[in-house]
Amino acid sequence: MKVRPVINGQEGDNHAVDTGIPQGSPVSPILFTIYLPRLSSYVEAEASVTGLSFVDDVAWLAEGKTEEEICPKLETAALLHKGGRRKTRSPSTPKKRKRYSSPGANSAANGA
């Protein structure tokens, strides 16, 4: 498929488009509405987390008593959300832990 941009009435050159949906397409919100609930359900079931979403922002919540219990759930949720696969850690693999926090969260909510 080829597209030709028109800006202020001026037609541009033809450009090939091989994949995807054009930005601003009316079908985009429909596909997003179909895709997101299925993805959220899958991640929630596989990672034992709860997902919250608003428009195109998603947050994953995990419950547990320790950081060692919570972090693997959030790591799995992040991996699955990006389209990856759940990994099993071998006993010899060193454990890596990251602290996840919302970029917009205030310092009081982050314990600072």
Backbone bond lengths (Angstrom), bond angles and torsions (degrees), N, CA, C in turn:
res aa  C-N    CA-C-N  psi(-1)  N-CA   C-N-CA  omega(-1)  CA-C   N-CA-C  phi
1 M - - - 1.442 - - 1.524 108.18 -
2 K 1.309 114.85 146.38 1.463 119.85 177.19 1.520 108.93 -122.30
3 V 1.332 114.54 147.35 1.462 120.12 176.99 1.522 108.38 -124.75
4 R 1.310 114.87 152.45 1.454 120.85 177.56 1.527 107.05 -129.42
5 P 1.344 117.39 110.44 1.467 118.91 -179.55 1.532 111.72 -69.03
6 V 1.322 115.02 143.85 1.463 121.25 175.68 1.521 106.83 -124.59
7 I 1.348 116.18 117.11 1.461 121.75 -178.51 1.512 108.26 -123.83
8 N 1.330 115.88 120.16 1.465 121.40 -177.81 1.525 112.13 52.30
9 G 1.337 115.23 39.22 1.459 119.44 177.95 1.523 114.88 82.49
10 Q 1.307 118.36 -8.43 1.462 122.18 -179.95 1.529 109.52 -92.73
11 E 1.318 116.99 122.00 1.465 120.92 179.04 1.516 110.27 -82.53
12 G 1.327 114.28 135.94 1.464 120.29 177.07 1.522 110.64 -93.91
13 D 1.316 115.45 -170.97 1.463 121.53 179.02 1.523 110.29 -78.21
14 N 1.343 116.03 157.44 1.453 121.60 174.76 1.526 109.70 -69.56
15 H 1.340 115.84 141.55 1.462 122.07 176.87 1.523 108.37 -132.34
16 A 1.323 116.86 135.78 1.461 121.32 178.53 1.532 109.70 -76.07
17 V 1.323 115.40 137.29 1.465 122.07 174.86 1.515 106.36 -123.20
18 D 1.344 116.33 116.44 1.459 120.79 -175.09 1.529 113.17 -91.96
19 T 1.342 117.64 -36.20 1.458 120.17 -175.69 1.516 110.27 -144.59
20 G 1.340 115.07 169.33 1.452 120.28 172.59 1.515 113.76 90.38
21 I 1.316 112.53 177.55 1.455 121.82 178.42 1.521 106.36 -115.56
22 P 1.309 117.98 132.62 1.464 119.23 -178.50 1.536 112.11 -59.56
23 Q 1.307 115.99 143.34 1.460 120.80 177.08 1.523 109.05 -58.65
24 G 1.328 116.07 135.11 1.444 121.12 179.99 1.515 114.12 85.97
25 S 1.324 116.47 1.52 1.467 119.52 179.62 1.525 110.08 -64.23
26 P 1.324 117.93 138.68 1.465 119.98 179.34 1.524 113.48 -65.00
27 V 1.321 117.63 -17.94 1.461 120.06 179.24 1.541 111.97 -79.88
28 S 1.333 118.47 -18.96 1.468 121.71 -177.51 1.525 113.38 -55.63
29 P 1.345 120.60 -51.80 1.464 119.41 -179.66 1.522 112.99 -63.66
30 I 1.328 116.72 -30.17 1.464 120.05 178.98 1.526 109.83 -68.08
31 L 1.318 116.69 -48.04 1.467 120.19 178.86 1.521 111.59 -63.57
32 F 1.327 116.73 -39.74 1.466 121.09 178.40 1.525 110.37 -61.28
33 T 1.336 116.88 -42.42 1.459 121.93 179.92 1.527 111.20 -64.90
34 I 1.303 117.61 -34.40 1.461 121.46 177.62 1.529 110.91 -74.15
35 Y 1.321 116.91 -41.45 1.470 122.79 -173.03 1.529 113.18 -75.10
36 L 1.323 118.06 -46.21 1.459 120.89 -171.33 1.525 114.60 -60.91
37 P 1.337 120.05 -47.58 1.471 118.27 179.93 1.524 113.77 -59.98
38 R 1.324 117.34 -37.80 1.465 120.09 178.91 1.517 110.93 -67.60
39 L 1.329 117.06 -41.46 1.460 120.81 177.73 1.521 110.23 -63.75
40 S 1.328 116.84 -45.42 1.464 120.79 -179.33 1.526 111.29 -61.10
41 S 1.318 117.35 -44.67 1.467 121.02 179.29 1.523 111.17 -60.79
42 Y 1.320 116.35 -42.26 1.462 121.35 179.46 1.524 111.24 -63.01
43 V 1.333 116.85 -49.81 1.466 120.90 -178.79 1.529 110.62 -63.24
44 E 1.332 117.39 -43.19 1.465 120.78 179.41 1.529 110.99 -59.05
45 A 1.329 117.60 -43.08 1.460 121.09 -178.71 1.524 112.14 -69.93
46 E 1.317 117.50 -41.52 1.464 121.18 -176.12 1.523 113.89 -77.27
47 A 1.330 117.66 -32.60 1.470 120.82 -172.96 1.519 113.44 -107.12
48 S 1.326 118.50 -1.07 1.473 122.27 -177.97 1.530 111.37 55.77
49 V 1.328 115.97 49.71 1.460 122.74 178.82 1.528 108.62 -129.15
50 T 1.334 115.99 170.16 1.450 122.30 174.05 1.521 107.81 -115.99
51 G 1.318 116.86 133.53 1.457 120.51 -179.12 1.510 111.82 -103.87
52 L 1.309 115.25 139.27 1.460 122.58 173.54 1.518 106.89 -122.71
53 S 1.335 116.84 134.10 1.460 118.31 179.64 1.513 110.57 -140.37
54 F 1.316 114.41 149.57 1.454 122.94 175.09 1.515 106.91 -144.67
55 V 1.299 116.67 119.32 1.460 124.44 -175.16 1.529 108.05 54.36
56 D 1.342 119.69 -109.67 1.463 120.20 -179.53 1.528 112.72 -113.03
57 D 1.329 117.71 18.02 1.466 121.91 176.22 1.523 108.99 -102.66
58 V 1.333 116.37 137.32 1.460 121.13 -179.83 1.520 108.80 -131.19
59 A 1.335 116.42 138.98 1.461 122.13 174.43 1.524 107.81 -127.14
60 W 1.315 116.68 140.32 1.459 121.55 177.61 1.518 108.33 -111.75
61 L 1.319 116.52 130.02 1.461 122.64 179.62 1.518 108.86 -112.85
62 A 1.327 116.62 133.63 1.462 121.32 179.04 1.522 108.80 -127.47
63 E 1.316 116.22 143.01 1.458 120.90 177.81 1.514 109.85 -106.83
64 G 1.313 115.20 147.57 1.456 121.40 176.95 1.510 110.09 175.00
65 K 1.323 115.83 168.86 1.470 120.83 -178.34 1.527 112.60 -93.18
66 T 1.317 117.15 -22.13 1.462 119.63 -177.61 1.521 110.11 -133.32
67 E 1.317 115.25 162.77 1.462 121.02 176.26 1.526 110.23 -63.06
68 E 1.337 116.57 -36.19 1.465 121.10 179.79 1.530 111.66 -64.90
69 E 1.320 117.06 -26.48 1.458 121.66 178.70 1.531 111.42 -84.06
70 I 1.320 117.01 -36.23 1.462 121.89 -174.40 1.531 112.81 -82.87
71 C 1.318 117.40 -43.35 1.477 121.05 -174.02 1.525 114.26 -57.64
72 P 1.328 119.93 -43.86 1.477 117.79 179.00 1.528 112.50 -61.77
73 K 1.328 117.37 -33.96 1.468 120.22 177.72 1.527 110.45 -64.27
74 L 1.341 116.59 -45.00 1.465 120.17 -179.54 1.523 111.59 -69.32
75 E 1.336 116.51 -36.90 1.462 120.01 177.66 1.525 110.65 -63.64
76 T 1.332 116.58 -41.93 1.463 120.97 178.50 1.523 110.40 -65.05
77 A 1.337 116.95 -43.59 1.468 120.92 178.97 1.524 110.45 -60.02
78 A 1.326 117.36 -44.54 1.469 121.04 -179.62 1.525 110.63 -63.45
79 L 1.316 116.81 -42.79 1.466 121.07 -179.66 1.527 110.73 -64.62
80 L 1.331 117.06 -46.84 1.462 120.85 -179.13 1.521 111.47 -65.89
81 H 1.326 117.10 -38.49 1.463 121.07 -179.74 1.529 111.14 -63.31
82 K 1.321 116.24 -33.88 1.469 120.58 179.01 1.527 111.64 -79.89
83 G 1.339 116.97 -2.88 1.463 119.63 178.66 1.506 113.23 96.39
84 G 1.317 117.73 11.01 1.465 120.66 178.63 1.511 111.52 -84.48
85 R 1.296 115.07 -174.38 1.460 120.91 177.76 1.509 109.59 -115.33
86 R 1.312 114.44 152.41 1.462 120.42 178.56 1.515 108.91 -64.85
87 K 1.322 115.76 132.20 1.457 120.28 -179.93 1.520 109.37 -105.21
88 T 1.316 114.95 144.18 1.453 118.50 172.96 1.514 106.65 -101.90
89 R 1.312 115.74 131.91 1.453 121.34 -177.54 1.527 109.03 -86.98
90 S 1.309 116.88 127.28 1.463 119.07 176.46 1.519 108.59 -76.50
91 P 1.333 117.03 152.61 1.480 119.35 -177.82 1.523 113.79 -57.79
92 S 1.340 117.69 -25.62 1.468 119.61 -178.19 1.526 112.94 -85.75
93 T 1.339 117.35 -10.78 1.462 120.15 -178.82 1.522 109.80 -76.64
94 P 1.337 118.01 126.71 1.471 118.96 177.91 1.517 110.92 -65.37
95 K 1.324 115.84 142.43 1.457 120.70 -179.85 1.520 109.69 -80.97
96 K 1.314 115.70 133.99 1.460 121.43 175.88 1.509 107.51 -115.11
97 R 1.308 116.66 134.46 1.458 121.08 -179.17 1.518 109.28 -123.34
98 K 1.310 115.28 138.55 1.458 121.14 175.84 1.509 108.12 -127.65
99 R 1.309 116.56 146.90 1.461 121.23 175.15 1.520 107.89 -93.86
100 Y 1.326 115.81 126.55 1.455 121.08 -179.80 1.517 109.02 -103.20
101 S 1.305 117.38 132.98 1.458 121.15 175.26 1.516 108.70 -149.03
102 S 1.294 114.55 154.70 1.458 121.33 179.79 1.516 109.47 -71.86
103 P 1.336 119.00 134.08 1.462 120.36 178.52 1.517 112.90 -60.62
104 G 1.328 117.97 -27.19 1.466 121.01 -178.41 1.515 114.09 -93.17
105 A 1.351 116.90 -0.48 1.461 119.13 -176.62 1.525 110.08 -72.04
106 N 1.342 115.42 143.08 1.467 118.06 179.68 1.512 110.63 -79.12
107 S 1.312 117.84 164.13 1.458 122.76 -174.49 1.519 111.97 -64.35
108 A 1.327 118.97 -31.47 1.464 120.89 179.47 1.528 110.34 -65.83
109 A 1.330 116.45 -37.88 1.461 120.21 -179.31 1.528 111.18 -71.03
110 N 1.321 117.48 -25.49 1.467 121.85 179.93 1.517 112.35 -90.68
111 G 1.309 117.49 3.83 1.459 120.21 177.81 1.513 114.30 82.35
112 A 1.311 118.92 13.36 1.470 121.77 -179.78 1.510 110.94 -92.90
